[in-house]
Amino acid sequence: MEKVNEVHEELHQWDKEVLKRSPARIKALQKDLERLRRELMNEANSAAQKEVMIRIELLLEQEEIHWVQRARAN
C-alpha cells in the first residue's frame, strides 16, 4: 500500500509539473520568440528561433493530446 501511495503522489506531482504548467511554458516561449525576432537577424538567432518554435509546437501538441484524452475519459 505504501508503494501505491508513493506512485500516486509522484503522478500528481508529474501532472502539476508537466500538464498543468504547459500554458505558462508556452507563454514564456512565445515571449522568448518575440524577443529573438526583435534582435538583429543572424545565423545563431535564426537557429534559436527555430528551436523555440519547435518547442512551442511540441507543447501545443502535448496539450492537444491531453484534451483529447480528457474528452474521451469524460
N, CA, C and O atoms as a GROMACS GRO file, in nm:
protein
  296
    1MET      N    1   0.083  -0.119   0.000
    1MET     CA    2   0.000   0.000   0.000
    1MET      C    3   0.087   0.126   0.000
    1MET      O    4   0.052   0.227  -0.060
    2GLU      N    5   0.200   0.117   0.068
    2GLU     CA    6   0.291   0.231   0.075
    2GLU      C    7   0.345   0.266  -0.064
    2GLU      O    8   0.356   0.383  -0.100
    3LYS      N    9   0.379   0.164  -0.141
    3LYS     CA   10   0.429   0.185  -0.277
    3LYS      C   11   0.322   0.249  -0.365
    3LYS      O   12   0.353   0.338  -0.444
    4VAL      N   13   0.200   0.206  -0.352
    4VAL     CA   14   0.091   0.263  -0.430
    4VAL      C   15   0.073   0.411  -0.396
    4VAL      O   16   0.053   0.494  -0.485
    5ASN      N   17   0.080   0.442  -0.270
    5ASN     CA   18   0.067   0.582  -0.229
    5ASN      C   19   0.183   0.667  -0.283
    5ASN      O   20   0.162   0.781  -0.322
    6GLU      N   21   0.305   0.611  -0.284
    6GLU     CA   22   0.420   0.683  -0.339
    6GLU      C   23   0.400   0.712  -0.487
    6GLU      O   24   0.426   0.823  -0.533
    7VAL      N   25   0.356   0.612  -0.561
    7VAL     CA   26   0.332   0.630  -0.704
    7VAL      C   27   0.221   0.732  -0.727
    7VAL      O   28   0.230   0.815  -0.817
    8HIS      N   29   0.119   0.726  -0.646
    8HIS     CA   30   0.008   0.820  -0.655
    8HIS      C   31   0.057   0.963  -0.637
    8HIS      O   32   0.022   1.052  -0.715
    9GLU      N   33   0.139   0.986  -0.536
    9GLU     CA   34   0.193   1.120  -0.511
    9GLU      C   35   0.285   1.165  -0.624
    9GLU      O   36   0.280   1.281  -0.665
   10GLU      N   37   0.368   1.074  -0.674
   10GLU     CA   38   0.458   1.108  -0.783
   10GLU      C   39   0.381   1.143  -0.910
   10GLU      O   40   0.420   1.235  -0.983
   11LEU      N   41   0.273   1.072  -0.937
   11LEU     CA   42   0.191   1.102  -1.054
   11LEU      C   43   0.122   1.238  -1.040
   11LEU      O   44   0.110   1.311  -1.138
   12HIS      N   45   0.078   1.271  -0.922
   12HIS     CA   46   0.018   1.403  -0.901
   12HIS      C   47   0.122   1.513  -0.921
   12HIS      O   48   0.093   1.617  -0.980
   13GLN      N   49   0.242   1.490  -0.872
   13GLN     CA   50   0.349   1.588  -0.889
   13GLN      C   51   0.383   1.604  -1.038
   13GLN      O   52   0.400   1.716  -1.086
   14TRP      N   53   0.392   1.492  -1.110
   14TRP     CA   54   0.421   1.496  -1.253
   14TRP      C   55   0.310   1.570  -1.327
   14TRP      O   56   0.338   1.650  -1.417
   15ASP      N   57   0.186   1.545  -1.290
   15ASP     CA   58   0.072   1.611  -1.354
   15ASP      C   59   0.083   1.762  -1.338
   15ASP      O   60   0.059   1.837  -1.433
   16LYS      N   61   0.117   1.808  -1.219
   16LYS     CA   62   0.130   1.951  -1.195
   16LYS      C   63   0.244   2.012  -1.275
   16LYS      O   64   0.230   2.121  -1.330
   17GLU      N   65   0.356   1.942  -1.281
   17GLU     CA   66   0.474   1.996  -1.348
   17GLU      C   67   0.466   1.989  -1.500
   17GLU      O   68   0.508   2.082  -1.568
   18VAL      N   69   0.411   1.882  -1.552
   18VAL     CA   70   0.414   1.861  -1.696
   18VAL      C   71   0.287   1.910  -1.765
   18VAL      O   72   0.295   1.984  -1.862
   19LEU      N   73   0.174   1.871  -1.717
   19LEU     CA   74   0.050   1.902  -1.788
   19LEU      C   75  -0.009   2.038  -1.751
   19LEU      O   76  -0.052   2.111  -1.840
   20LYS      N   77  -0.010   2.071  -1.627
   20LYS     CA   78  -0.077   2.194  -1.585
   20LYS      C   79   0.006   2.319  -1.610
   20LYS      O   80  -0.049   2.429  -1.614
   21ARG      N   81   0.135   2.305  -1.625
   21ARG     CA   82   0.220   2.422  -1.650
   21ARG      C   83   0.240   2.450  -1.798
   21ARG      O   84   0.309   2.544  -1.834
   22SER      N   85   0.181   2.370  -1.881
   22SER     CA   86   0.200   2.385  -2.024
   22SER      C   87   0.165   2.525  -2.075
   22SER      O   88   0.244   2.583  -2.149
   23PRO      N   89   0.050   2.582  -2.039
   23PRO     CA   90   0.019   2.717  -2.088
   23PRO      C   91   0.121   2.822  -2.044
   23PRO      O   92   0.154   2.912  -2.121
   24ALA      N   93   0.171   2.811  -1.923
   24ALA     CA   94   0.270   2.907  -1.874
   24ALA      C   95   0.401   2.892  -1.952
   24ALA      O   96   0.465   2.992  -1.985
   25ARG      N   97   0.440   2.769  -1.980
   25ARG     CA   98   0.563   2.747  -2.057
   25ARG      C   99   0.547   2.796  -2.200
   25ARG      O  100   0.642   2.849  -2.258
   26ILE      N  101   0.429   2.778  -2.257
   26ILE     CA  102   0.404   2.826  -2.394
   26ILE      C  103   0.415   2.978  -2.398
   26ILE      O  104   0.477   3.033  -2.489
   27LYS      N  105   0.355   3.046  -2.301
   27LYS     CA  106   0.362   3.192  -2.297
   27LYS      C  107   0.506   3.240  -2.283
   27LYS      O  108   0.547   3.336  -2.348
   28ALA      N  109   0.583   3.173  -2.198
   28ALA     CA  110   0.724   3.211  -2.178
   28ALA      C  111   0.803   3.193  -2.307
   28ALA      O  112   0.885   3.277  -2.343
   29LEU      N  113   0.778   3.083  -2.377
   29LEU     CA  114   0.847   3.059  -2.503
   29LEU      C  115   0.805   3.160  -2.609
   29LEU      O  116   0.888   3.203  -2.690
   30GLN      N  117   0.679   3.198  -2.611
   30GLN     CA  118   0.633   3.299  -2.707
   30GLN      C  119   0.700   3.433  -2.681
   30GLN      O  120   0.735   3.505  -2.775
   31LYS      N  121   0.719   3.467  -2.554
   31LYS     CA  122   0.790   3.591  -2.521
   31LYS      C  123   0.936   3.582  -2.567
   31LYS      O  124   0.990   3.679  -2.620
   32ASP      N  125   0.998   3.466  -2.547
   32ASP     CA  126   1.136   3.447  -2.594
   32ASP      C  127   1.144   3.462  -2.746
   32ASP      O  128   1.236   3.523  -2.799
   33LEU      N  129   1.046   3.405  -2.814
   33LEU     CA  130   1.044   3.413  -2.960
   33LEU      C  131   1.029   3.558  -3.006
   33LEU      O  132   1.098   3.600  -3.099
   34GLU      N  133   0.942   3.634  -2.943
   34GLU     CA  134   0.925   3.775  -2.979
   34GLU      C  135   1.054   3.853  -2.954
   34GLU      O  136   1.093   3.938  -3.035
   35ARG      N  137   1.121   3.824  -2.844
   35ARG     CA  138   1.248   3.890  -2.814
   35ARG      C  139   1.352   3.857  -2.921
   35ARG      O  140   1.425   3.945  -2.965
   36LEU      N  141   1.357   3.731  -2.961
   36LEU     CA  142   1.453   3.691  -3.064
   36LEU      C  143   1.421   3.757  -3.198
   36LEU      O  144   1.513   3.792  -3.273
   37ARG      N  145   1.294   3.773  -3.228
   37ARG     CA  146   1.256   3.835  -3.356
   37ARG      C  147   1.291   3.983  -3.361
   37ARG      O  148   1.313   4.039  -3.468
   38ARG      N  149   1.297   4.047  -3.245
   38ARG     CA  150   1.332   4.189  -3.240
   38ARG      C  151   1.482   4.212  -3.252
   38ARG      O  152   1.525   4.322  -3.286
   39GLU      N  153   1.560   4.109  -3.222
   39GLU     CA  154   1.705   4.124  -3.228
   39GLU      C  155   1.754   4.119  -3.373
   39GLU      O  156   1.679   4.085  -3.465
   40LEU      N  157   1.879   4.155  -3.389
   40LEU     CA  158   1.943   4.152  -3.520
   40LEU      C  159   1.946   4.009  -3.573
   40LEU      O  160   1.982   3.916  -3.501
   41MET      N  161   1.908   3.992  -3.698
   41MET     CA  162   1.899   3.859  -3.756
   41MET      C  163   2.037   3.810  -3.799
   41MET      O  164   2.105   3.874  -3.879
   42ASN      N  165   2.076   3.696  -3.745
   42ASN     CA  166   2.198   3.629  -3.787
   42ASN      C  167   2.174   3.478  -3.779
   42ASN      O  168   2.064   3.434  -3.747
   43GLU      N  169   2.276   3.402  -3.808
   43GLU     CA  170   2.260   3.257  -3.813
   43GLU      C  171   2.223   3.198  -3.677
   43GLU      O  172   2.137   3.110  -3.667
   44ALA      N  173   2.289   3.246  -3.573
   44ALA     CA  174   2.262   3.195  -3.438
   44ALA      C  175   2.120   3.232  -3.394
   44ALA      O  176   2.051   3.150  -3.333
   45ASN      N  177   2.078   3.352  -3.425
   45ASN     CA  178   1.945   3.398  -3.389
   45ASN      C  179   1.840   3.316  -3.463
   45ASN      O  180   1.738   3.278  -3.406
   46SER      N  181   1.864   3.290  -3.588
   46SER     CA  182   1.771   3.212  -3.669
   46SER      C  183   1.757   3.070  -3.613
   46SER      O  184   1.646   3.016  -3.604
   47ALA      N  185   1.869   3.011  -3.575
   47ALA     CA  186   1.865   2.876  -3.517
   47ALA      C  187   1.791   2.876  -3.384
   47ALA      O  188   1.715   2.784  -3.356
   48ALA      N  189   1.811   2.979  -3.303
   48ALA     CA  190   1.742   2.989  -3.175
   48ALA      C  191   1.591   3.004  -3.196
   48ALA      O  192   1.512   2.946  -3.123
   49GLN      N  193   1.552   3.083  -3.297
   49GLN     CA  194   1.410   3.100  -3.327
   49GLN      C  195   1.347   2.967  -3.367
   49GLN      O  196   1.237   2.933  -3.324
   50LYS      N  197   1.417   2.891  -3.451
   50LYS     CA  198   1.364   2.761  -3.494
   50LYS      C  199   1.349   2.667  -3.376
   50LYS      O  200   1.250   2.595  -3.367
   51GLU      N  201   1.447   2.668  -3.286
   51GLU     CA  202   1.441   2.582  -3.168
   51GLU      C  203   1.322   2.618  -3.079
   51GLU      O  204   1.251   2.529  -3.032
   52VAL      N  205   1.300   2.745  -3.057
   52VAL     CA  206   1.188   2.790  -2.974
   52VAL      C  207   1.055   2.754  -3.042
   52VAL      O  208   0.962   2.709  -2.975
   53MET      N  209   1.046   2.771  -3.171
   53MET     CA  210   0.923   2.738  -3.244
   53MET      C  211   0.893   2.589  -3.235
   53MET      O  212   0.777   2.550  -3.220
   54ILE      N  213   0.996   2.506  -3.244
   54ILE     CA  214   0.977   2.361  -3.232
   54ILE      C  215   0.927   2.325  -3.092
   54ILE      O  216   0.838   2.242  -3.078
   55ARG      N  217   0.985   2.388  -2.990
   55ARG     CA  218   0.942   2.361  -2.853
   55ARG      C  219   0.798   2.404  -2.831
   55ARG      O  220   0.722   2.334  -2.763
   56ILE      N  221   0.758   2.518  -2.888
   56ILE     CA  222   0.620   2.563  -2.877
   56ILE      C  223   0.525   2.464  -2.944
   56ILE      O  224   0.422   2.428  -2.888
   57GLU      N  225   0.561   2.420  -3.063
   57GLU     CA  226   0.477   2.323  -3.134
   57GLU      C  227   0.462   2.194  -3.057
   57GLU      O  228   0.352   2.137  -3.052
   58LEU      N  229   0.570   2.146  -2.995
   58LEU     CA  230   0.562   2.023  -2.917
   58LEU      C  231   0.471   2.040  -2.795
   58LEU      O  232   0.392   1.951  -2.764
   59LEU      N  233   0.482   2.153  -2.728
   59LEU     CA  234   0.396   2.178  -2.613
   59LEU      C  235   0.249   2.189  -2.654
   59LEU      O  236   0.161   2.139  -2.585
   60LEU      N  237   0.224   2.255  -2.766
   60LEU     CA  238   0.086   2.266  -2.815
   60LEU      C  239   0.030   2.129  -2.852
   60LEU      O  240  -0.087   2.099  -2.827
   61GLU      N  241   0.114   2.046  -2.911
   61GLU     CA  242   0.071   1.911  -2.947
   61GLU      C  243   0.041   1.829  -2.821
   61GLU      O  244  -0.058   1.757  -2.816
   62GLN      N  245   0.127   1.841  -2.719
   62GLN     CA  246   0.103   1.770  -2.593
   62GLN      C  247  -0.027   1.816  -2.529
   62GLN      O  248  -0.104   1.735  -2.476
   63GLU      N  249  -0.051   1.945  -2.532
   63GLU     CA  250  -0.174   1.999  -2.474
   63GLU      C  251  -0.297   1.949  -2.549
   63GLU      O  252  -0.398   1.916  -2.488
   64GLU      N  253  -0.287   1.943  -2.680
   64GLU     CA  254  -0.399   1.893  -2.760
   64GLU      C  255  -0.427   1.746  -2.728
   64GLU      O  256  -0.542   1.706  -2.713
   65ILE      N  257  -0.322   1.666  -2.718
   65ILE     CA  258  -0.338   1.525  -2.684
   65ILE      C  259  -0.401   1.510  -2.547
   65ILE      O  260  -0.489   1.426  -2.526
   66HIS      N  261  -0.358   1.592  -2.454
   66HIS     CA  262  -0.414   1.590  -2.318
   66HIS      C  263  -0.564   1.613  -2.323
   66HIS      O  264  -0.640   1.541  -2.258
   67TRP      N  265  -0.608   1.714  -2.398
   67TRP     CA  266  -0.750   1.745  -2.401
   67TRP      C  267  -0.831   1.642  -2.477
   67TRP      O  268  -0.948   1.618  -2.444
   68VAL      N  269  -0.772   1.580  -2.578
   68VAL     CA  270  -0.842   1.472  -2.650
   68VAL      C  271  -0.862   1.354  -2.556
   68VAL      O  272  -0.971   1.296  -2.552
   69GLN      N  273  -0.759   1.318  -2.481
   69GLN     CA  274  -0.771   1.208  -2.386
   69GLN      C  275  -0.871   1.242  -2.275
   69GLN      O  276  -0.947   1.156  -2.231
   70ARG      N  277  -0.871   1.363  -2.232
   70ARG     CA  278  -0.964   1.407  -2.128
   70ARG      C  279  -1.107   1.398  -2.178
   70ARG      O  280  -1.197   1.358  -2.104
   71ALA      N  281  -1.129   1.436  -2.304
   71ALA     CA  282  -1.263   1.430  -2.362
   71ALA      C  283  -1.311   1.285  -2.371
   71ALA      O  284  -1.428   1.256  -2.347
   72ARG      N  285  -1.220   1.195  -2.405
   72ARG     CA  286  -1.257   1.053  -2.411
   72ARG      C  287  -1.295   1.000  -2.274
   72ARG      O  288  -1.390   0.923  -2.260
   73ALA      N  289  -1.221   1.043  -2.172
   73ALA     CA  290  -1.247   0.997  -2.036
   73ALA      C  291  -1.383   1.045  -1.988
   73ALA      O  292  -1.453   0.974  -1.915
   74ASN      N  293  -1.419   1.166  -2.028
   74ASN     CA  294  -1.548   1.220  -1.984
   74ASN      C  295  -1.661   1.164  -2.068
   74ASN      O  296  -1.777   1.197  -2.046
   0.00000   0.00000   0.00000
